[in-house]
Amino acid sequence: MSNTRDLKLEWAKRILALRHRLQISQSELGKQMNASAMAVSRWERGVQEPPANVYIQLGNLTGDPECWYFWGRAGMSSEDLMRVLPAVRSRLRKNRLPTLQVVQAGAHRTTKRHDNLVAIPVLPVVAATHGGKGDPVDALDQAHPESMLAAPSDWCPNPAHTSCLRVHGRSMMPLIHDGYIVVIDTSQTNRLKLYGQIVVAAHKEQGLIVSRLQRFDHTEVLVPENREYESTAVSTNGWRIVAKILWWIGRPA
């Protein structure tokens, strides 16, 4: 029993030590973790363990070598990152990290330099296309990352708000195929700036959907690439825009 308690307290001690090293208050750490000061207090006292997304953010804050402990608590291992970053394996083996940011949707903004690589969480979340039903929008904040993708930082203008989803459906073909992974930026939701762009929209009943946002006269419409599917009016049907799609990847057919 005591061993379990000691193991529990290990993460609490490390969070407390990190905050003291950064010389910030519980309130300030909470803001950076998108949590309350009370939540930080519970973490530091070992009363409640942080969720995976907070551990990823803590790892990003602390740097090498402490980051590996926090990322490990989030379920990510050094092998996970080495698989997506084969070009820097030799540096990792020499106990040196590349200039790397590990982020989670909703995390704090991190400082970027031109040579950064960004490790983007791949969430086990599905966005449908027209005619399908995607996962609920709440899944974006609650999902545990299943893996990571690495990309140049200039591909991800807002890395703290960037993550990956999987697409299910054929209405965005030939642009985005069924099974593709899309990289989304949840900080870009201003419709006036997104006309003509590929976006992720959300509906209470239909969940997440991938489409192109267009405006015709005074009507905003979600338009599929495949014209065999029907367009959907945004404002009159309870849809809202939750992210801009930055880019996508997928295997050739």
N, C-alpha and C positions, 0 to 999 in steps of 0.2 A: 504493500500500500504506500509506504514511504517513497519507494522508487518512482511510482507513478506520480506522486505529488511533486517530487524533485524535478521530474521531466516536465511537468506542467509549469513549474516555476521558472524553468530555463528560458522559455520564450518570453515570459513576463520580465525577467531580469534583463534580457537583451533589448527589449523595447524601451524599458526605463533607461538603460545605459545609452542607447542611441539618442533618446530625447535630451538627456543631460549633455551628451557630447555636442549636439547641435545647438544647445543653449536656447531652447524654445520651450514655451509653456505647453501644457496639455491641450489647451484651446487651440494653439497654433498648429500643433501636430494633428489635431483633429480636423482642422480646416484642410490641411494638405491631404489627409486620408479620406476626406468627404464624410467625416464622422463627428460626433460630439465630443466635448471634453470629458463627459461622463463615461463615454465608451472607452476613451484612452485610459482613464482611471481604472476601469474594470480590467483592461488588458494588463496594465502594469501591476495590478494586485493579484493577477492570476485567477480572477473570478470568471472571466469569459475570454475565450481565445478568439483572435481576429479571424475574419473570413479570408479566403484565398486571395481575393483582389487586394486586400490591405497588406498581406504579406508580400505580394509582388511589389507594391509601392514602397514598403519598408526596405526591401532589397535594393530598390533603385536609389533610395536615399542614402543608404549606408556605404555602398561601394564595396570593392574587393578587400578582404576575403569574406567579410561578414554577410555580404549579399547572398552567398550560397546557402547559408543557414535559413534565411527568410524564404528564399525561393524554394528550398526543400520543404519547408512547412506548407507552402502553397501547392505542393505536389509536383513541382518542376525540379528536374535534376540537371547537373552539368551536362549529362549525356543528351538531354533534350535539346539544350542550346547548341551543343556541338554538332548535333545532327543537322540543324538548320544553318549552321555557320561553319561549313567544312573548310573554308578558306582561312579561318583563324584558329584551327585546332592546335597548330603548333604553338601559338602564343598562349592558348589556354593551358597546354601541357607544361608550359614554363611558368605557370601561376601568374600569368599576366592577362588581364581582361582587355579586349578591344574597347574602343569607345562605343559603348553599347547602352541603350536605354531599354528597360523593360517596363512596359506600361500596361494599364488596365483602363477600360472605359470608365470615365468619372474620376480618374486620378488627377493629381496636381500637374501643372505644367512644368516641364523640365527644360533645362538649358540645352540648346543645341549648338553643335559646331558643324562645319561643313563636311567633316570626315566621319560623322556619326553613322552608326548602324542602329536601326530601331528594331527591337524584337516585338512583334505584334501578336497579341493573344489570338488564337483561333478558338472561337467559342462553339460549343456544341449546339448552335442555334440555327434554325432553318428559316429563310425568307422565301416565300412562295412567289410565283409570278401570277399573272392574271388567270383567273379561273381556279386557283388553288387556295389553300389555307396555310398560313405560316404560323410559326410560334408566336406567343404573346409578346408584346413589347417589353414586359417586365423581365423577360429572360435575358435581356441585354445586360442588366445590372446584377442578376443573380447567378448567372452561369459560371461554372468553374472552367478555366481554360483547359482545353484538351491537348494543345500543343502550341508551338510558336512558329512564326514566319519571320525571317529577317529581311529588311529592305533598307535602302539608302534613306537618310532622314529627309532629303528633299522630295521624296515621294509621299511623305506624311507630314503635311504642314502643321498639324496639331496632334502630335504623337500621344498625348495624354488622353485624347478622345478617340483614338483609333483602335479598331479591332476587326476581326474577320468573321464572316458568316458564310454558310453554305446556301446555295440556291437550288430550289426544287421547282421544276416546271419548264415549259418550252415557249412561253409567250415572248421572251426577250431574245429568242434566236432570230438571226444567226449571230447576234452580238454576244450574248451571255447564254451559255448552254446549261442544261440540267446537270447539276453536280458541280458547277464551278464554285470557286471561293471568291467572294467579293470583299474588298477592303473598304470599310466605311469610316466616315468622320462624323461623329454625333454632335460636334460643335457647329456644323454648318446646316442650319435649318431655316434660314431666312429665305422664304419662297421667292421674293423679288430677285434674289441673286442666283436662283436655281432653275429658272426657266430654260428648258432645253437640256438639262442635266439628268443623268441617271441617279435616282434617289431610292431610299428605303422609306416607304410610308407605312403607317400603322393604323389599324382599325380594331375596335373593341371585339368584333366578332370574327373578322377575317385574319387578324394577326398581322405579321410583317409581310410586306410585299415589295418586290423590286419592279420599278417602272421608270418611265421618262416623264418628268413634269413639264407640261406645256400650258400655255395660256392662249385661249382663243377668245377675242373680244374681252369680256369681263369674267370669263369662266376658266378656272384652273382644272386641268384634266390630267389624269395618269394615263399615258399612252403606251401600249405595248409595241415592241418592234415587229412582232409577227401580226400582220393585219387580219389574220384569221380570228383574233381575239378582240373583244370589245374594250373601248376606253372607259374610264371611270371618272366621273366628276368628283373633285376633292371636297370642296366646301359643303356641298349639299348631302354628302353621304357619310359624314363623320370621320373622314380620313385626316390624318395629320402627318407632316413630314418629320422624320426622326433622324435622318442622316443623309449625307451625300456619299455616293459611291466614288471612291478615288480611282480605283483600278481593280482588275480581277485576273484570276489565273485559273487554268484548267488544262486537263490533258486533251490532246487532239483526239478526234474520233477515230 
